[in-house]
Amino acid sequence: MNEKPQVVHFNRDSAGMFDNNKQPAPTLVLSIRDLATEELVAKLNSMLNSADDKLFDMADKSSEVVFFNSMRQVRIKRKGLVNIFKRELEFQFNKELGITERHGEHIDNVEALDFDNLSIVQEEDLEEDLAVDAMVNKGRSSNKQALSYLCARLDSLCSNKVIGEENNPLDPRVVAEAFRVSSNSLELDMQSRLVVFKLFERCVIDELEDVYTELNEELAEKGVLPDLHKRKPRRAERQKEENDKYSENSSEGDRDRMRDEVREEVFNTLRDLLGQKKVAYPEGQEVVETDQVLSALTDLQQDQGYSPQDLNTPEQVKQILGSFLPATNGQINGGTIGNVNDDVIDIVTMLFDFILDERNLHNDIKALLARLQIPMLKVGMLDRAFFSDKNHPARQLLNELSHAAIGWTPSGDPSLDPLLNKVTHIVEKITNDFKDDVHLFEELLEDFENFKQTDLKRSSILERRMKEAEEGRARSENAKQRVNGEIARMCHGRMIAEPVKCILKEAWTNVLFLESLKANNDEGWQKALKVAEFLVWSVQPKKTEDSKNKLKKIMTSLIKNLRLGMEKISFNPYRSSQLLGELEECHRKILSLPLHTDKIVQASGNTGADSEVAESMEEVVVEQVTEETLEELALPTENKEPAEDPFAYLDTDISDDDDVFEEVDGLQAGSWVEIADKESERQRCKLAAFIASVNKYIFVNRTGMKIAELNRKRLAAGIKKKFIEILDDAALFDRALESVITNLRTMKDA
């Protein structure tokens, strides 16, 4: 069964104490919302028909009773599912556009959300998230233009909101999440649930083009950017058109010549920087052709008797290569294999010298990449574009392998490590199969990119969940501190009755907490806050008849709004009636007391009438608010100082204007760093998120699990003292090439 906690979206305008002065959305926006909802609900109904048939077929062919139960769930709860889907679409549309509901409308949405368990990730959630992400990506990629038109048109209609890709109320993410929420009403096992998700993708997400087309046409007919499709091409598009036009008018020979010049440019620059005097071909000695050199390199590549450590210098490479070319008598130079091939050996060896010194990669990964030196040497001899074309498949593959392995460290059984196994497989495939067909690198690059996408999906889901959990905790902590501050403000120095203390402690602090958590909910927060203020005021000793009259006027409204707030948080109805009854009794006693309460409150030691009134007052007001009372009323907050701080050694004795803060502020999500602990043990992690509200940087490992959280000053201090080093995750081959060119220029100038 798929049981998930349910949180209800309450209509913010359903309170009864204050008027709502917001203006409704433009009629055209609401009609577009209704049209979109109508179209999507129709497609959902069609999909549910398919789901019923599909589950019936699966049940008929399988002996498992689970499919019969799933089919029964879809049939019984279909109407409720459709209603929730419709209302969720409307709610999200209104939320993204900041629409206030028109009078009489009410949305009662259900969303699977649990603030206390945001950090718990279950395997079923991962499978579900993967299914949702897949359909969202598919929907977006198939409807890029239509979605951009819708964004532009809705943006022109909404004066109080900027509508873009992130908050488009008709984005495939909104549609998919609406179905996810509505499908929570179905008690399905994960296998049946994924079948239903796949059907939703086929019957609804794949058909979004029809919905978006109709919505765009409707808006265009109503005069909203009717000529949008006739817009002028952007500068990049115009430049591309000009280039294409130039290419069409150029002769085939000119284009080939230009490609050759570009292909040779970087390689010729490298050869020029080598600055070596070219060796002439010796008379009478057989010259080894490139094909023979390539064949010898293939033999060397597959020979298990040599390790990458044997190929550290160009001289070592040539010496070993000579043993595979008998015609050279073991002497390899430009005169025997050609100056160009000789230079390729020098250049590629220097490139791999840089790669093997790369500190961003673990030694186990570098040992694997080192085995690609000979294959890459062959690629350089076969195709000079290897040095100049950033999109060359062999070069791209090397970059992708190194980039994916930046955060890799050994863990547990190596045979169970998917990344290590994949890199090993690719390296072995190249060393065993690559002779002279460079297309092999294209196939392996495509295969690795598919692997990486699958791997990244799972880690990104964990990262997203972790980020949501941290942001949720930050919002929760800020909301609790906000509530505690307001309760302390309104209670400080005042009297408090037992019923009021119980209502605040058991119920109303939670009402304030939830109102504070809601985005763009200042109105709801202010209403709940005013109810709390009236509640505290209602039990203060009354000094004038006007105060008593005011209490009489608001008593009924106060009780009503307290009851509504308690219902919103699903407070125990029996306890609610008990507390509100005690409050009403407290109000009656306060109204029955005489005035002049300043003397009454101080009359506990007096005799006569004042003493009698004071005794009556003590029955109503049980205590003066103290610090202990405020602590009792406060919502619990996290302990800011953990029992054991693993990063205490990163002291924050650093000036606020230190230059190192520029490095900290330049860190982007996805940046890799290496953190050293007190024992100099180092671990690599990636910046997953910066939670600005609590000044917290969250770092995760490559699987998405949280490794560290640091504030801005501590992170800056760690970088300044070299406990934390920012890793360079730019393309490895490109950096190697840049380093070789720089070193050769320096040597030539010297």
Residue pairs with C-beta under 8 A, 6 or more apart in sequence:
1 187
1 188
1 189
2 124
2 184
2 186
2 187
2 188
2 189
2 190
2 193
3 187
4 112
4 114
4 184
5 112
5 113
5 114
5 117
6 110
6 111
6 112
6 184
7 110
7 111
7 112
7 113
7 114
8 108
8 109
8 110
9 91
9 107
9 108
9 109
9 110
9 111
10 108
10 568
11 101
11 106
11 107
11 108
12 518
12 521
12 523
12 524
13 20
13 22
13 100
13 101
14 106
14 564
15 524
15 527
15 561
15 564
16 557
16 560
16 561
16 564
17 527
17 530
17 531
17 557
17 560
17 561
18 527
18 530
20 100
20 523
22 100
22 523
23 100
24 30
24 99
24 100
24 101
24 102
25 94
25 97
25 99
25 100
25 158
26 157
28 157
28 219
28 222
28 224
29 97
29 99
29 154
29 157
29 158
30 99
30 102
32 154
32 215
32 218
32 219
33 89
33 90
33 93
33 94
33 169
35 214
35 215
35 218
36 89
36 93
36 170
36 211
36 215
37 86
37 89
37 90
37 93
39 210
39 211
39 214
40 85
40 89
40 175
40 204
40 211
41 82
41 85
41 86
43 203
43 204
43 207
43 211
44 82
44 85
44 179
44 200
44 203
44 204
45 82
46 203
47 199
47 200
47 202
47 203
47 204
48 74
48 78
48 81
48 82
50 199
50 202
50 203
51 74
51 195
51 196
51 199
52 71
52 74
52 75
54 195
54 199
55 67
55 70
55 71
55 74
55 192
55 195
56 71
58 67
58 195
59 67
59 68
59 70
59 71
66 189
66 191
66 192
67 192
70 186
70 188
70 189
70 192
70 195
70 196
73 186
73 187
73 188
74 81
74 186
74 196
77 185
77 186
80 185
81 182
81 183
81 185
81 186
82 182
84 109
84 110
84 181
84 182
84 185
85 178
85 179
85 181
85 182
87 107
87 108
87 109
88 109
88 110
88 111
88 177
88 178
88 181
88 182
89 174
89 175
89 178
90 107
91 107
91 109
92 169
92 174
92 177
92 178
93 99
93 169
93 170
93 174
94 100
94 101
94 107
95 169
96 161
96 163
96 167
96 168
96 169
96 174
97 154
97 158
97 161
97 163
97 169
98 158
98 160
98 161
98 520
101 107
109 181
110 181
110 184
110 185
111 181
112 180
112 181
112 184
115 472
115 476
115 517
118 465
118 468
118 469
118 472
118 473
119 465
119 466
119 469
121 461
121 462
121 465
124 190
125 465
126 458
126 461
126 462
127 190
127 194
128 180
128 190
128 193
128 194
128 197
129 461
129 464
130 457
130 458
130 461
131 194
131 197
131 198
131 201
132 176
132 177
132 180
132 197
133 457
133 461
134 201
135 172
135 176
135 197
135 200
135 201
135 205
136 171
136 172
136 173
136 176
136 205
138 172
138 201
138 205
138 206
139 172
139 175
139 176
139 205
139 206
139 208
140 147
140 171
140 172
140 173
142 206
142 208
142 209
143 172
143 208
143 209
143 212
146 209
146 212
146 213
146 216
147 165
147 168
147 170
147 171
147 212
149 212
149 216
149 225
149 228
149 229
150 168
150 170
150 212
150 215
150 216
150 219
151 163
151 164
151 165
151 168
152 225
152 228
153 216
153 219
153 220
153 224
153 225
153 228
154 163
154 168
154 169
154 170
155 161
155 162
155 163
155 164
156 224
156 225
157 224
161 167
163 169
165 171
168 174
170 211
170 212
170 215
172 205
172 208
175 204
175 205
175 208
176 200
176 205
179 197
179 200
179 204
183 193
183 196
183 197
186 193
186 196
188 196
219 225
220 226
220 228
232 238
233 241
247 255
262 388
263 383
263 384
263 385
263 388
263 389
264 384
264 388
265 388
266 387
266 388
266 737
267 347
267 384
267 387
267 388
269 741
270 343
270 347
270 387
270 740
270 741
270 744
271 340
271 343
271 347
273 741
273 744
273 745
273 748
274 343
274 346
274 347
274 744
275 744
275 747
275 748
276 343
278 334
278 339
279 333
279 334
279 335
279 339
279 342
280 335
281 287
281 335
282 335
282 336
285 335
285 336
286 327
287 335
287 336
287 337
287 338
288 325
288 327
288 328
288 336
288 337
288 338
290 337
290 338
290 341
290 381
292 325
292 327
293 321
293 325
293 337
293 341
293 381
294 378
294 381
294 382
294 435
294 436
296 321
296 324
296 325
297 321
297 324
297 374
297 377
297 378
297 381
298 378
298 434
298 435
299 324
300 306
300 320
300 321
300 324
300 374
301 374
301 375
301 378
301 431
301 434
302 431
302 432
306 320
308 356
308 367
308 370
308 371
308 373
310 316
310 320
311 317
311 320
311 349
311 352
311 373
311 374
312 349
312 353
313 349
314 345
314 346
314 349
314 350
317 345
317 349
317 377
318 332
318 333
318 342
318 345
319 330
319 332
321 332
321 345
322 328
322 329
322 330
322 331
322 332
323 330
325 332
325 336
325 337
328 336
328 337
332 342
333 342
334 341
334 342
334 343
341 381
344 377
344 380
344 381
345 377
347 380
347 387
347 740
348 373
348 376
348 377
348 380
349 373
349 377
350 740
350 743
351 376
351 733
351 736
351 737
351 740
352 370
352 373
352 376
352 736
354 735
354 736
354 739
354 740
355 366
355 369
355 370
355 402
355 732
355 733
355 736
356 366
356 369
356 370
358 366
358 402
358 732
360 402
360 406
360 672
360 727
360 728
360 729
361 369
361 402
361 405
361 406
361 408
362 405
362 408
362 409
362 410
364 410
364 420
365 402
365 405
365 408
365 420
365 423
368 423
368 424
368 427
369 398
369 401
369 402
369 427
371 427
371 431
372 398
372 427
372 430
372 431
374 431
375 394
375 430
375 431
375 434
376 386
376 394
376 398
378 434
378 436
379 386
379 394
379 438
379 441
380 386
380 387
382 436
382 438
383 392
383 438
385 392
386 392
386 394
386 395
387 737
389 395
390 396
390 731
390 734
393 438
393 439
393 441
393 442
393 445
394 438
394 441
395 733
396 441
396 445
397 426
397 441
397 444
397 445
397 448
398 732
398 733
399 731
399 732
399 733
399 734
400 445
400 448
400 449
400 452
401 423
401 426
401 448
402 732
403 729
403 731
403 732
404 419
404 423
404 448
404 452
404 455
405 419
405 423
406 672
406 684
406 702
406 727
406 729
407 672
407 684
407 685
407 686
407 701
407 702
408 419
408 420
408 684
408 702
409 683
409 684
410 417
410 420
411 417
414 420
415 421
418 451
418 455
419 455
419 702
422 448
422 451
426 444
426 447
426 448
429 440
429 444
430 440
430 441
430 444
433 440
434 440
434 441
458 703
458 704
459 702
459 703
459 704
460 704
461 704
462 700
462 703
462 704
462 705
463 688
463 689
463 700
463 704
466 688
466 689
466 698
466 700
466 704
466 705
466 706
467 688
467 689
467 698
470 689
470 691
470 696
470 698
470 709
471 689
471 691
473 638
474 691
474 693
474 694
474 696
475 517
475 693
476 513
476 517
477 637
477 638
477 694
478 516
478 693
478 694
479 513
479 516
479 517
480 513
480 635
480 636
480 637
481 637
482 516
483 509
483 512
483 513
483 516
483 635
484 509
484 630
484 633
484 634
484 635
484 637
486 512
486 529
486 532
487 504
487 509
487 512
487 532
487 630
487 633
487 634
488 630
488 634
490 532
490 533
490 536
491 536
491 625
491 629
491 630
491 633
492 625
492 630
493 625
494 536
494 540
494 624
494 625
495 539
495 540
495 541
495 601
495 621
495 623
495 624
495 625
496 536
496 539
496 621
496 622
496 623
496 624
496 625
496 629
497 539
497 583
497 586
497 620
497 621
497 622
498 582
498 586
498 622
499 539
499 579
499 582
499 583
499 585
499 586
500 535
500 536
500 538
500 539
500 583
500 586
501 629
501 632
501 633
502 579
502 582
503 535
503 562
503 579
503 580
503 583
504 532
504 535
504 536
504 633
505 632
505 633
506 571
506 575
506 579
507 562
507 565
507 566
507 569
507 571
507 576
507 579
508 528
508 531
508 532
508 535
508 562
508 565
509 633
509 634
509 635
510 569
510 571
510 635
511 528
511 565
511 566
511 568
511 569
512 525
512 528
512 529
512 532
513 635
514 568
514 569
515 521
515 524
515 525
515 527
515 528
516 525
518 524
518 525
527 561
528 565
531 558
531 561
531 562
531 565
534 554
534 558
535 558
535 562
535 583
538 551
538 554
538 555
538 558
538 583
538 587
538 590
539 586
539 587
539 590
539 620
539 621
541 590
541 593
541 597
541 598
541 600
541 601
541 617
541 621
542 548
542 551
542 590
542 591
542 593
542 595
542 597
543 595
543 596
543 597
543 598
544 595
545 595
548 591
551 587
551 590
551 591
552 591
555 584
555 587
559 580
559 583
559 584
562 580
562 583
563 576
563 580
566 576
567 576
586 620
589 616
589 619
589 620
590 620
592 616
593 600
593 613
593 616
593 617
593 620
594 600
594 613
597 617
599 610
600 610
600 613
600 614
600 617
601 614
601 617
603 610
603 611
603 613
603 614
604 611
604 614
604 618
605 611
606 614
623 629
646 677
646 708
647 708
647 710
647 714
647 718
649 677
649 678
649 723
650 710
650 714
650 715
650 717
650 718
650 721
650 723
650 724
651 717
652 711
652 713
652 714
652 717
653 717
654 660
654 713
654 716
654 717
654 720
658 716
658 720
660 716
660 719
660 720
661 712
661 716
663 716
663 719
663 726
664 712
664 715
664 716
664 719
667 673
667 687
667 690
667 697
667 726
668 687
669 687
669 688
669 689
669 690
670 686
670 687
670 729
671 686
671 687
671 726
671 727
671 729
672 684
672 685
672 686
672 687
672 726
672 727
672 729
673 684
673 685
673 686
673 687
673 699
673 724
673 725
673 726
673 727
674 682
674 683
674 684
674 685
674 724
674 725
674 727
675 682
675 683
675 684
675 685
675 699
675 707
675 708
675 718
675 723
675 724
676 682
676 722
676 723
676 724
677 683
683 701
683 707
684 701
684 702
684 727
685 699
685 700
685 701
685 707
685 708
686 699
686 700
686 701
686 702
687 697
687 698
687 699
688 698
688 699
688 700
688 704
688 706
689 697
689 698
690 696
690 697
690 698
691 698
695 711
695 712
696 709
696 710
696 711
697 709
697 710
697 711
697 712
697 715
698 706
698 708
698 709
699 706
699 707
699 708
699 709
699 710
700 706
700 707
701 707
710 718
715 724
718 724
719 725
719 726
728 735
